[in-house]
Amino acid sequence: MSREQKSWFVIDIGSAPVYDEPTFKSSWLTETVYGESCKTLDQEKDWIQIKCDDGYVGWVHSFYGFQTMERNNPRYIVAYPNDNGLFSCEYPFGSMLKHKISGTIPLNQRLGLDNVMNIAQSLLGIPYRWGGKSSFGFDCSGLVQSVLKICGINIPRDAQDQRLFFKNNQIDLLDARPGDLHFFGVKDNATHVGFSTEGAGLFHSQGFVKKDSIDSATKGYNKELRDIYLSTHSIKCKFEQ
């Protein structure tokens, strides 16, 4: 990247997909949301290579935002549905704005551990979307990352990295409190994650954001996930740091 190129790419549409290569035919890695400042790394024609706030690196098309020498300075973040009980297309969940609208809270106001499941519940029914981390659609780890960001802790993007982030906070499955994390996968590699609603209760994105259980004696038992259950981790200590 030449010195003349600007340092930041600011997203000014509801959400922008981030690709593995500078083409729409490549893999969709993740997404960025309105107001996010992404570090500019390189450029190929109309494609910008960016580093997202969470460290993810990929390519975004230039029509999703604008380049600037200074990062954006938003004051509010969309944490709740608007007065109509919905998340808007213009400013989906997680959008960062300079002005206050219905559903926003001050960006420096962290809602804390006690509100994790309150925030998650407002996303019930939103469809699953690979790479998604907004109210347009969530993948499993995008849901967890986005909710915890609103509540006050920044965690990695992918399930395996999230499990490593909480590796020192492992607890027994039935000791899980609301907001703790259940991880699933094969050969100690986490490929799915969801919040505990308490104990073996599960709140996650699989098909859509929903409630399940990994207790065979309860309603909504998800045998598919129970068979690949890996571990449960408390999130409380991270809020106390």
C-alpha positions, 0 to 999 in steps of 0.5 A, spaced: 500 500 500 502 506 498 503 512 503 498 516 499 492 511 500 488 512 506 489 508 513 481 507 515 475 504 511 469 506 515 463 502 513 457 506 511 452 501 510 448 496 514 453 491 514 458 489 509 461 482 507 468 480 508 471 476 503 477 471 503 480 474 496 478 480 492 472 477 488 465 476 490 466 468 488 471 467 494 469 465 501 465 469 505 469 470 512 465 475 516 462 481 516 463 488 518 457 493 521 455 500 520 460 505 523 466 500 524 473 503 522 477 497 519 484 498 518 486 499 511 492 494 509 492 494 501 487 495 495 486 492 488 482 496 484 475 496 487 477 492 493 480 494 500 484 489 504 482 490 511 483 488 518 477 488 522 476 491 529 476 483 532 483 482 528 480 478 522 483 480 515 479 480 509 477 483 503 471 488 502 468 492 496 469 499 496 462 501 495 460 498 502 464 505 505 469 510 504 476 511 506 479 516 510 485 518 514 482 518 521 478 512 524 470 513 525 468 516 532 461 514 534 458 515 540 452 510 540 451 503 539 445 499 537 443 494 542 436 493 542 430 493 537 427 500 535 420 502 538 417 498 533 420 492 536 425 491 530 432 492 528 432 496 522 436 495 515 439 501 515 442 500 522 442 493 524 444 490 531 451 492 533 451 498 528 455 504 531 453 511 530 454 518 532 447 520 533 442 517 538 436 513 535 431 508 538 435 502 541 442 505 542 446 506 548 452 510 549 458 506 546 462 507 553 456 504 557 457 496 558 451 493 560 455 487 564 454 480 565 447 480 568 444 483 561 447 478 556 441 473 556 437 480 555 440 482 549 441 475 546 433 474 547 432 480 543 435 476 537 431 470 538 428 468 531 434 471 527 436 467 521 443 463 521 447 466 516 455 464 515 459 469 517 454 473 520 454 478 526 448 482 525 441 482 525 441 480 518 443 474 520 448 470 525 453 464 525 454 461 532 460 465 534 458 471 531 452 471 535 456 470 541 461 475 539 456 480 538 452 480 544 458 480 549 461 486 545 455 490 547 455 487 554 462 489 555 468 484 553 471 483 546 472 476 544 475 472 538 471 471 532 471 464 531 468 458 536 475 455 537 479 461 538 473 463 543 474 456 547 481 458 547 480 465 550 476 462 556 480 456 557 482 457 564 474 458 566 472 451 564 466 449 569 461 443 569 456 443 564 450 443 570 454 448 573 453 453 568 449 460 569 445 464 564 450 467 559 456 461 560 458 458 554 457 451 551 462 449 546 461 443 541 466 440 536 470 434 534 477 432 536 477 437 541 476 442 535 470 447 537 466 448 531 459 450 534 458 455 540 452 457 544 450 461 551 447 457 556 440 459 559 442 455 565 445 448 566 444 444 559 439 449 556 442 452 550 441 459 546 444 459 539 444 460 532 443 453 528 438 454 522 436 461 526 437 463 533 433 459 538 433 455 544 435 448 545 437 443 550 443 438 551 439 434 556 435 428 554 430 429 559 428 436 557 424 439 551 428 441 545 433 436 546 438 437 541 442 430 540 446 432 534 450 437 539 450 433 545 453 427 541 459 432 540 459 436 546 466 439 548 466 443 554 462 449 558 466 455 560 464 461 565 464 468 562 464 471 569 471 472 570 472 476 564 467 481 566 471 482 573 478 483 569 
